[in-house]
Amino acid sequence: MEDGDIYPKYRLYAQKVGDNTVYSIHETVYDFDATPMDYVKVPVSMIQFDLDDMIGEIEQMLNAFDYDLISIEDFPEQFQE
């Protein structure tokens, strides 16, 4: 996370599609008690003009793997397989 960030910018989301689970990374907004209150509905895509900026964004995305999966269907609940 960048200096001053309290909550991760990106989180991993999951949803059931037929017999499969689909995973995606979304930018997430939190309320004051660290509960996700909203997320950008379109998953993250990676386009940058500067490689260092791209590396920083990728590092923040990798940080999302340190947190529980969020259910798209039951947002903001944790995803249950």
C-alpha positions in Angstrom: 0.0 0.0 0.0 1.1 3.5 -0.6 2.0 5.8 2.3 -1.2 7.1 3.9 -3.4 4.3 2.6 -5.2 2.5 5.4 -7.1 -0.1 3.3 -6.0 -1.9 0.1 -6.9 -0.1 -3.1 -7.7 -3.4 -4.9 -9.5 -6.5 -3.7 -10.1 -9.9 -5.2 -13.7 -10.7 -6.0 -15.3 -14.0 -7.0 -18.7 -15.2 -8.4 -20.2 -18.4 -9.5 -20.9 -18.8 -13.2 -22.5 -22.1 -13.8 -20.1 -24.8 -12.4 -17.1 -22.4 -12.4 -15.8 -19.7 -10.1 -14.7 -16.5 -11.9 -12.1 -14.3 -10.2 -11.4 -10.6 -10.8 -9.6 -7.7 -9.2 -11.6 -4.5 -8.5 -10.8 -1.1 -7.1 -12.6 -0.9 -3.7 -14.0 1.9 -1.5 -14.3 1.5 2.2 -16.3 3.1 5.0 -14.7 4.3 8.2 -14.6 0.9 9.9 -12.7 -0.8 7.0 -15.8 -2.4 5.6 -16.0 -2.3 1.8 -18.9 -0.1 0.9 -18.6 0.0 -2.9 -16.4 -1.2 -5.8 -15.8 -0.3 -9.4 -18.0 -2.8 -11.3 -15.6 -3.2 -14.2 -12.5 -5.3 -13.3 -9.1 -3.6 -13.4 -7.3 -3.4 -16.8 -3.7 -2.4 -17.0 -2.8 0.6 -19.2 0.0 3.0 -18.1 2.2 5.6 -19.7 5.0 5.0 -17.2 6.5 1.6 -16.4 7.3 2.6 -12.8 3.6 3.5 -12.3 2.6 0.2 -13.8 4.9 -1.7 -11.4 3.3 0.3 -8.5 -0.2 -0.7 -9.6 0.8 -4.4 -10.0 2.3 -4.4 -6.5 -1.0 -3.0 -5.1 -2.9 -5.7 -7.0 -0.7 -8.4 -5.6 -1.4 -7.0 -2.1 -5.1 -8.0 -2.7 -4.1 -11.7 -2.4 -3.4 -11.0 1.3 -7.1 -10.4 2.0 -10.3 -12.6 1.9 -12.1 -12.9 -1.4 -15.3 -10.8 -1.7 -18.5 -12.1 -3.1 -19.9 -10.2 -6.1 -23.3 -11.7 -5.5 -23.3 -11.0 -1.7 -21.2 -7.9 -1.6 -19.5 -7.0 0.8 -19.6 -10.5 2.3 -16.7 -12.9 2.0 -17.0 -15.4 -0.9 -18.0 -18.9 0.1 -17.1 -21.7 -2.3 
